[in-house]
């Protein structure tokens, strides 16, 4: 697979962006199954507190606990700073995430780097989530 020309690049950037949007929508609706569909089966998640979860089962447990507890009813919004294609089937995404907690003016913000890959069905999925520590004042 190759990314041909500017149109091809814009199309692939749009597909990568749509995965990030799907992640945000799933988070905001509390839909853990939809959230997991955004991730590869062997994904690695490093949260802003430095905790690591590897694979669907561990990530489902970590995200499920967070969304059912401290982040219940929270809103997640990703802002992408850049998308770089390392290969036609590997994209690096740098951005910032904001997590708005319910009934609070407090917003948790952190930068992140995601690595997206094409899965066996040729869909983009997140293989690595590297959420950096919450920014000062968060």
N, C-alpha and C positions, 0 to 999 in steps of 0.2 A: 504494500500500500504506500502511496506517495501523496503528498499534499501538493497539488498542481496550481501554481499561480496565486494571485491575490484573492480571487474568488474562492478557491479551495481553502486557502488559509482562513478567510473570513467565515466560511461554512464550518470548519473545524473549531474555530474559536467559539462560534455560536453553540456548537454541540457541547463543548466543554463547559461553557457558561451555563447551559441548561442543566447540567448535572449539579452545579453549585446552587442554582435556583431550586431544583428539586429537593436538595438537602435542606435548604432553608424552609421550604413549604412543609416538608415532612416534620421537621423539628417543631415548627410553629403549631402544627395541628396535633402534635403528640403522637404521630403515626410511626412507631418504631419499625414496623415492617417496611414501610416506604423509605425510611431513613437507611435501613440496611441494604435496600436495593441499589443505593447510590455507591455502595462499597464493594470492592472485590472480596472474594471469599477468604483470601489470605491477607487482608488489609491490616495495617498497623495504625493505631491511634495513639498519639502522644497528646495528652490534654494540657491545658495551660498551667496545671499544677505539677506537671512532670510525670504523671502516672501514665503507664504504657499498657495498652491492651492489644493483643495480637490475635487475629482471626475473628470470624463472625461471632462465635459463641462468647468470647471474652468481651468484644465490643458491644454486643447486644446487652450483656450484663452491665457493663459500665455505663453506657448511654441510658439504658432502661432505668437503672437506679437513680441516675442524675435527673432524668426527666420526670420520674415519679416522686422525687424528693425535692431537693434544693431548687431545681429549675422547673418545677411543675408550673405549667401555664406560661412559660417564658417564650419570648420571641427571639429568633435568631436571624440576623441579617448579615450577609457577606457582601463585602465590597472588594472587587478584584482590582488589583493594581497592574498586573501583567500576566500574560499567558505566553509561555515559551514552549515550543515544540523541540524536544531533544532528539526525537525520532518521530516519524509519522504516527507511531502508536504510543508515544510517551509525551505527556505534557506536564510542565511544572507551572503551578498557579501560585502567585503570591498575592496576599490580600489582607484584609482586616475583617474581623468578626465582631459583632455587637450582640450581646445577650441582654435583653431587657427583662428584668424580673417583674412578675406581677405585683401589683400594689406597692411598687417601689419606684422611686426616681433613680435608683441605682442602676447603672448600666455597666456590665462587665465588657471590656474591650480588649482584644488581643490580636496581634498579627499572626498570620499563619502561612504555611507553605503546604500545598497539596500536590501530590504526584498522582496524575490520572493516567490510566492505561486502557487500551482497548481489550475487552474481554473476548471470550471464545465466540460470542455472537456479534462481535464487531461494534459493541457499544462502549462508550467511554464510562469508566467507573473510577472511583477514588481508591487508590492502592495504599496511599500514605497520607495521613493527616498529621501535620506537625504544627500544633498550636503552641505558640510561644507564651511565656508568662504574661499574666494580666499586666496591663500597663499601669504605671504609677497612678495612684489616686483611684484605682478601680477596686 
